[in-house]
Structures are given as structure tokens and as C-alpha cells.
């Protein structure tokens, strides 16, 4: 390259590259989490923008990482088998993969997969970037001693890159007219068309790997959002007949609602009948409350004389959740 051309190219790259600042990336470019997470009591979170959960050891690893929302993004699958290693479970994210090996020592069971290595080995490569790497705008890092330069270097230093991205495994390359650099855990891209502070982004290597290696669209289907935690049940009990002849047939309807008076489906219902002589009879609904929050039970009343009062108690509970009860009555009449 002639000196004048080299100098002009170097100046252009220097002006463009040094426009970076370590501000957070916008959601549209970085894919990082911008919507509130819904935390459960089971040690996990639901990510509404992708419709998947992160639970258990994967969740513990996620919240322990430096800016996992930036470097991993949101989950795109639930937990799956490792594509190669037996006994290892994995979960895919937009920009990475978490791997769980129960046989590993405590504290080392969940690791971030080195998908940057995979992407570098399976991508086309361009020419080295046309700027010098011996200036103070570049630094090398062990073990590969690849130079990381200009805005890529600023990003790497600002985000604890030796941990979050690992070592650089390639020089800065020009691929399809764009500057990129590969690291063990990811890939940086330079987007000069973006505003200052938003020009370094991370490649969605988790999505790329899943698309090319796993290629099972059903694993990407969105799961339902968690329902608001049910903390209270209100119970109403209605006898079909307030007056019932001796040996008559009674029907009891139980209605379960939450604190907002919305129906509670799936609740278990038990009815206890107490006669005037103290004798009790217990009936259980054949099915939990339906979508309207209702359950019904029919039974016969025997050994009760006219004018006697029969007391009814309804007990309603959600398995591993709240419980409540209420009472009513009916009278035996001629």
C-alpha cells in the first residue's frame, strides 16, 4: 500500500473507531433485556420478550455474571441436552449458551460455552483491518496475544472482557465491509452508521449456533407468562334449597375467587355436613373448581327430623398454595 493511501485509511479508521463510549447498548441493537423480569419463588425468572424461563443453577449463574443481559441476552430455549456431551444439559441464549455438568465440582457446574471458537471455525474470514496495531490504541492479552484495538479495546476494558468475552482468537477483520473480531465467548461488530456510544455490538452467536446446529424450531416456541402469585382465596357456599324435606336430595355449589374477585380454577373442594346430633359427613368434589371457579356436589340427607338445622362447611385449597373456608346452612322441613 502506498504511504498516502495507508495514512488516509488509518486516519479514517481512527476517527471512526475512537467514537465509542461505554454507554449501554440500545435494546434494538444489543438485544439486552429492557423489560422487567417476573421473578418466581422457585429461583428463576421469566423473560417476556422471548417467552422462556431461566431457572435453578442456570438462573444462579445468570445473576452472578457481569451484565448477563448484555453478554448472553435473553433465553431462546428451555433446558436441552448437550448436542455432543452426554449427561450435560444446556440452555441457549441470544448471544451464548450455558452448560450444566452435575459431575463438576461445586461452583464450576455451570459454565459459558465457548461459542466464539465455534463461530470462528465455521465462518468465512475477510482481510485484516487496515490499521496499525503497534500504537497505544491497541493492547494484547494472553494467551494468544492478539491485539484488541480502538473502540473494541475500550469496550473490552469497560466490560471486564477477559471474563465476559475471554481471550481474542482473531485479529480485527473486514467481513462484508464490516469490522469484526472474534473472542472465545463472542464476537464484536463495528457499526459506524449507529450513533456514538452504540457502535460496538455483540453478535447473536447463540441464535446462529442454534439455527445451524440444533435447528429445531419447536424449542423456540414461547411459553406462557407466569400468573400473578395467588395469595388469597375467597369462598362462597350456596345450597340449592334452604328448606329440604326429610331424606331429600341437596346440591351445594362452591365458588372460589381471588382477592380481585376473579375465578380461581383448579382448587380442591371439601364439604363437611354437620347434623344436629353432631354427626358429620364429608364429601369431596369429583373435580377441582372449573374455569368459573365453581364446583358442585350432590348428596342425600337422612336421619334428620323436621325443623332441624344442618350446617355446611366448605374448605377450599390450592395445592402448595392458599386455603380458605366458609359456612352456610339449610333446614329440614315438611
C-alpha positions as CSV (number, residue, x, y, z in Angstrom):
1,X,0.0,0.0,0.0
2,X,1.3,3.5,-0.9
3,X,2.1,5.7,2.1
4,X,-0.6,8.3,1.3
5,X,-3.3,5.7,0.9
6,X,-2.2,4.0,4.1
7,X,-2.2,7.3,6.0
8,X,-5.7,8.3,4.8
9,X,-7.1,4.8,5.6
10,X,-5.5,4.9,9.1
11,X,-6.9,8.4,9.8
12,X,-10.4,7.3,8.6
13,X,-10.4,4.2,10.8
14,X,-9.0,6.1,13.8
15,X,-11.7,8.8,13.6
16,X,-14.5,6.2,13.2
17,X,-13.2,3.8,15.9
18,X,-12.5,6.3,18.6
19,X,-16.1,7.5,18.6
20,X,-17.0,4.7,21.0
21,X,-18.1,5.3,24.6
22,X,-19.1,2.6,27.1
23,X,-22.8,3.6,27.3
24,X,-25.3,0.7,27.4
25,X,-26.4,-0.6,24.1
26,X,-29.9,0.1,22.9
27,X,-32.4,-2.8,23.0
28,X,-32.8,-2.8,19.3
29,X,-29.1,-3.4,18.7
30,X,-27.8,-5.3,21.6
31,X,-30.8,-7.5,22.4
32,X,-30.2,-6.8,26.0
33,X,-33.1,-7.0,28.5
34,X,-35.2,-3.9,28.7
35,X,-38.5,-5.2,30.1
36,X,-39.0,-6.0,33.7
37,X,-38.5,-9.7,34.7
38,X,-41.1,-11.6,36.6
39,X,-39.4,-13.4,39.4
40,X,-40.8,-16.6,40.8
41,X,-40.4,-18.2,44.2
42,X,-38.7,-21.2,42.5
43,X,-35.3,-19.5,41.9
44,X,-36.0,-18.3,38.4
45,X,-37.2,-15.6,36.1
46,X,-39.4,-15.4,33.0
47,X,-38.2,-13.3,30.1
48,X,-41.4,-11.9,28.4
49,X,-39.6,-10.7,25.2
50,X,-38.6,-14.3,24.2
51,X,-41.1,-16.3,26.2
52,X,-38.7,-18.5,28.1
53,X,-37.6,-19.1,31.7
54,X,-34.2,-19.3,33.4
55,X,-34.3,-21.5,36.5
56,X,-32.2,-23.3,39.0
57,X,-28.5,-23.4,38.5
58,X,-28.8,-21.5,35.2
59,X,-30.5,-18.7,36.9
60,X,-27.9,-18.6,39.7
61,X,-25.2,-18.4,37.1
62,X,-27.0,-15.7,35.1
63,X,-27.5,-13.3,38.0
64,X,-23.9,-13.9,39.2
65,X,-22.4,-12.8,35.8
66,X,-21.2,-9.3,34.9
67,X,-24.0,-7.9,32.8
68,X,-25.5,-11.2,31.6
69,X,-28.3,-9.3,29.8
70,X,-25.7,-7.8,27.5
71,X,-23.3,-10.7,27.0
72,X,-25.9,-13.6,27.0
73,X,-29.1,-11.7,26.3
74,X,-32.5,-13.4,26.9
75,X,-33.1,-17.2,26.8
76,X,-34.3,-18.6,23.5
77,X,-34.9,-22.2,24.7
78,X,-35.6,-24.1,27.8
79,X,-33.0,-26.6,29.1
80,X,-31.9,-29.2,26.5
81,X,-29.5,-32.0,26.2
82,X,-25.9,-31.0,25.1
83,X,-25.6,-31.7,21.3
84,X,-22.4,-33.8,21.9
85,X,-21.6,-34.4,25.6
86,X,-23.7,-37.0,27.3
87,X,-25.1,-36.0,30.7
88,X,-24.6,-32.3,30.2
89,X,-27.6,-30.0,30.0
90,X,-27.6,-26.7,28.2
91,X,-29.7,-23.6,27.7
92,X,-29.4,-21.3,24.7
93,X,-29.5,-17.5,24.9
94,X,-29.4,-14.9,22.2
95,X,-25.6,-14.5,22.5
96,X,-24.4,-17.6,24.2
97,X,-25.1,-20.9,25.9
98,X,-24.9,-22.0,29.5
99,X,-23.8,-25.6,30.2
100,X,-24.6,-27.6,33.3
101,X,-22.5,-30.6,34.3
102,X,-23.6,-32.1,37.6
103,X,-20.4,-34.1,37.9
104,X,-18.2,-31.0,38.0
105,X,-17.0,-29.6,41.4
106,X,-19.3,-27.3,43.3
107,X,-19.1,-23.7,41.9
108,X,-18.0,-25.0,38.5
109,X,-21.0,-26.9,37.4
110,X,-22.4,-24.1,35.2
111,X,-20.1,-22.6,32.5
112,X,-20.5,-20.3,29.5
113,X,-19.9,-22.3,26.3
114,X,-17.0,-21.1,24.0
115,X,-19.3,-20.5,21.0
116,X,-16.9,-17.8,19.7
117,X,-14.5,-20.6,18.9
118,X,-17.2,-22.5,17.1
119,X,-18.3,-19.4,15.1
120,X,-14.7,-18.5,14.1
121,X,-14.1,-22.1,12.9
122,X,-17.3,-22.1,10.9
123,X,-17.4,-18.6,9.4
124,X,-15.9,-17.1,6.3
125,X,-13.0,-14.8,7.0
126,X,-12.0,-11.5,5.5
127,X,-8.9,-9.5,5.2
128,X,-7.1,-8.0,8.3
129,X,-8.3,-4.5,9.2
130,X,-6.2,-1.8,7.6
131,X,-4.8,0.0,10.6
132,X,-1.6,-0.4,12.6
133,X,-1.7,-2.5,15.8
134,X,1.5,-1.3,17.4
135,X,0.1,2.1,18.7
136,X,-1.1,2.9,22.1
137,X,-4.7,2.4,20.9
138,X,-4.1,-1.4,20.9
139,X,-3.2,-3.9,23.6
140,X,-2.5,-7.6,23.5
141,X,-3.9,-10.2,26.0
142,X,-2.7,-13.7,26.9
143,X,-2.7,-16.4,25.9
144,X,-3.0,-15.6,22.2
145,X,-1.6,-12.1,22.3
146,X,-4.0,-11.0,19.6
147,X,-4.2,-7.2,19.5
148,X,-7.5,-5.6,20.6
149,X,-7.7,-2.0,19.3
150,X,-9.5,1.3,19.4
151,X,-13.3,1.0,20.3
152,X,-13.1,-2.8,20.6
153,X,-10.4,-2.2,23.2
154,X,-12.5,0.4,25.1
155,X,-15.4,-2.0,25.1
156,X,-13.3,-4.9,26.2
157,X,-11.7,-2.9,29.1
158,X,-15.0,-1.3,30.2
159,X,-16.9,-4.6,30.4
160,X,-14.3,-6.9,32.0
161,X,-13.8,-8.6,28.7
162,X,-11.2,-11.1,29.9
163,X,-14.1,-12.7,31.8
164,X,-17.2,-11.8,29.8
165,X,-15.7,-12.4,26.3
166,X,-12.5,-14.4,27.0
167,X,-9.3,-14.1,25.0
168,X,-9.2,-12.7,21.5
169,X,-8.8,-15.5,19.0
170,X,-8.6,-13.4,15.8
171,X,-7.3,-10.1,14.6
172,X,-9.8,-7.5,13.6
173,X,-11.1,-8.5,10.2
174,X,-13.2,-6.9,7.5
175,X,-16.1,-9.1,6.6
176,X,-18.8,-7.9,4.2
177,X,-17.5,-4.4,4.7
178,X,-17.8,-4.5,8.5
179,X,-15.1,-4.7,11.1
180,X,-15.4,-7.7,13.4
181,X,-13.2,-9.5,16.0
182,X,-13.7,-13.0,17.5
183,X,-13.2,-13.9,21.1
184,X,-13.6,-17.2,22.9
185,X,-17.1,-16.4,24.1
186,X,-18.4,-14.0,21.5
187,X,-17.8,-11.6,18.6
188,X,-17.7,-7.8,18.4
189,X,-19.0,-5.9,15.4
190,X,-18.4,-2.3,14.5
191,X,-21.5,-0.4,13.2
192,X,-20.3,3.1,12.2
193,X,-23.8,4.0,11.0
194,X,-25.1,4.0,14.6
195,X,-24.9,7.0,17.0
196,X,-21.8,7.4,19.1
197,X,-21.9,5.0,22.1
198,X,-23.9,2.4,20.2
199,X,-21.4,1.4,17.5
200,X,-20.0,-1.7,19.1
201,X,-22.4,-4.6,19.3
202,X,-22.2,-8.3,20.1
203,X,-23.2,-10.9,17.6
204,X,-26.1,-13.2,18.4
205,X,-24.0,-16.3,18.3
206,X,-26.4,-18.3,20.4
207,X,-29.1,-17.9,17.8
208,X,-26.6,-18.6,15.0
209,X,-25.4,-21.8,16.6
210,X,-28.9,-23.0,17.4
211,X,-30.1,-22.3,13.8
212,X,-27.1,-24.1,12.2
213,X,-26.5,-27.0,14.6
214,X,-29.7,-27.7,16.5
215,X,-32.3,-26.4,14.0
216,X,-35.4,-27.4,16.0
217,X,-37.9,-24.6,15.7
218,X,-40.2,-26.2,18.2
219,X,-37.7,-25.5,21.0
220,X,-38.1,-21.8,20.3
221,X,-41.8,-21.7,20.9
222,X,-42.8,-19.2,23.5
223,X,-44.0,-20.4,26.9
224,X,-46.9,-18.8,28.8
225,X,-46.1,-15.9,31.1
226,X,-46.4,-16.6,34.8
227,X,-49.6,-15.7,36.5
228,X,-49.7,-13.3,39.4
229,X,-49.0,-15.1,42.7
230,X,-52.2,-16.3,44.3
231,X,-52.1,-15.2,48.0
232,X,-55.7,-15.3,49.0
233,X,-58.9,-17.3,48.2
234,X,-62.4,-16.1,49.0
235,X,-65.1,-18.8,49.3
236,X,-68.8,-18.6,48.9
237,X,-71.2,-21.6,49.6
238,X,-74.7,-21.8,48.2
239,X,-77.2,-24.6,48.9
240,X,-79.8,-25.3,46.2
241,X,-82.5,-25.5,48.8
242,X,-82.8,-23.6,52.0
243,X,-85.7,-25.8,53.0
244,X,-85.4,-29.5,52.3
245,X,-87.8,-32.4,53.1
246,X,-86.6,-35.3,55.2
247,X,-84.5,-37.7,53.2
248,X,-84.3,-35.1,50.5
249,X,-81.6,-34.5,47.9
250,X,-79.4,-31.4,48.4
251,X,-76.9,-29.7,46.0
252,X,-74.1,-27.4,47.2
253,X,-72.3,-25.0,44.9
254,X,-68.9,-23.6,46.0
255,X,-67.4,-20.5,44.3
256,X,-63.7,-19.7,44.7
257,X,-62.4,-16.3,43.8
258,X,-59.2,-14.4,44.4
259,X,-58.7,-11.0,46.1
260,X,-59.7,-9.2,42.9
261,X,-62.9,-11.4,42.8
262,X,-61.7,-13.3,39.7
263,X,-62.5,-17.0,39.4
264,X,-59.9,-19.4,40.8
265,X,-59.7,-22.6,38.8
266,X,-58.0,-25.8,39.9
267,X,-58.9,-25.5,43.6
268,X,-59.7,-28.6,45.6
269,X,-63.1,-28.6,47.5
270,X,-64.3,-30.5,50.5
271,X,-67.8,-30.2,52.1
272,X,-68.5,-31.2,55.7
273,X,-72.1,-31.6,56.8
274,X,-72.9,-31.4,60.5
275,X,-76.2,-32.7,61.7
276,X,-78.0,-31.5,64.9
277,X,-76.9,-34.7,66.7
278,X,-73.2,-33.8,66.0
279,X,-72.8,-36.5,63.3
280,X,-70.6,-35.3,60.4
281,X,-70.4,-36.5,56.7
282,X,-67.6,-35.4,54.4
283,X,-68.0,-35.1,50.6
284,X,-65.3,-34.2,48.1
285,X,-65.8,-32.7,44.7
286,X,-65.1,-35.1,41.8
287,X,-63.1,-32.4,40.1
288,X,-61.3,-29.2,41.1
289,X,-63.0,-25.8,40.5
290,X,-63.6,-25.1,36.8
291,X,-62.7,-22.0,34.8
292,X,-65.6,-20.2,36.5
293,X,-64.2,-21.0,39.9
294,X,-67.1,-23.4,40.7
295,X,-67.5,-26.9,42.0
296,X,-70.8,-28.7,42.8
297,X,-71.7,-31.7,45.0
298,X,-75.0,-33.6,45.4
299,X,-75.9,-35.7,48.4
300,X,-78.8,-37.1,50.3
301,X,-79.8,-36.1,53.9
302,X,-81.0,-38.9,56.2
303,X,-81.8,-39.3,59.9
304,X,-82.8,-35.7,60.3
305,X,-86.2,-34.6,61.6
306,X,-88.2,-31.6,60.5
307,X,-87.1,-28.2,62.0
308,X,-83.6,-29.4,62.4
309,X,-80.8,-27.2,61.1
310,X,-78.0,-28.7,59.1
311,X,-74.6,-26.8,59.0
312,X,-72.4,-26.9,55.9
313,X,-68.7,-26.0,55.8
314,X,-66.7,-25.7,52.6
315,X,-62.9,-26.0,52.6
316,X,-61.1,-24.9,49.5
317,X,-57.3,-25.1,48.9
318,X,-54.8,-24.7,46.1
319,X,-52.1,-27.4,46.3
320,X,-49.0,-25.7,47.8
321,X,-51.0,-22.5,47.9
322,X,-53.6,-20.7,50.0
323,X,-56.6,-22.2,51.6
324,X,-59.9,-20.8,52.9
325,X,-63.3,-21.9,54.1
326,X,-66.9,-20.6,54.6
327,X,-70.1,-21.9,56.0
328,X,-73.8,-22.0,55.3
329,X,-76.9,-23.9,56.4
330,X,-80.2,-25.3,55.4
331,X,-83.3,-26.5,57.3
332,X,-85.3,-29.7,57.2
333,X,-88.9,-29.0,56.7
334,X,-92.1,-30.8,56.0
